[in-house]
Structure formats: C-alpha cells, structure tokens
Amino acid sequence: MKYLLVLLVVLAGVWIWRSRRVAERPPAPKPSPTRRPPGQPSAMVACRHCGLHLPASDALAGPDGPYCSAEHLRLGPAQRPGSARDAR
C-alpha cells in the first residue's frame, strides 16, 4: 500500500512539473501574412530565352515576357530554327 502512495505522489509531482513547463513556454510565432503557407502552388512561367520553367514570383519581367535572369533579359528571346515564333 505504501508503494502505491509513493507512486501517486511521484506522478502528481511530475504532472505539476510538466504543467508549469508548458505554461512558461513562449507562444509559437504566427506565420507571416506576406508569405504563402508551404504546399500552396504558385504559377509557373517559361523563360523566353532558354525555356526554363520557374515560379512567376522569381521571374524578371521583360517587354516580350518573363526571363529567368538579367543576362537572358538583356539577350532577349532566343531565335530557334523551326520554332513557331519564326513562322510569324
């Protein structure tokens, strides 16, 4: 019987200790409203020079469309033989 009483006192002490630790813990930070939560899809665009697909938020806007880098924006659209753009 005395072992059961000791066990109950120990369990009560652990319970009190854990509840105080939880109360002292700072609250979790809220997610930033400017960033999308992970797992949300974003629009993808293709670079007009090399055709690389990248998120629209990372693309550089040019007069002819999106580009993947400043160098490709400077070079402009690629001239590919047999492409639909050459037929125009």
C-alpha positions, 0 to 999 in steps of 0.5 A: 500500500505504501508503494502505491502512495509513493507512486501517486505522489511521484506522478502528481509531482511530475504532472505539476512539473510538466504543467508549469513547463508548458505554461512558461513556454513562449507562444509559437510565432504566427506565420507571416501574412506576406508569405504563402503557407508551404504546399500552396502552388504558385504559377509557373512561367517559361523563360523566353530565352532558354525555356526554363520553367520557374515560379512567376514570383522569381521571374524578371519581367521583360517587354516580350515576357518573363526571363529567368535572369538579367543576362537572358533579359538583356539577350532577349528571346532566343531565335530557334530554327523551326520554332513557331515564333519564326513562322510569324 
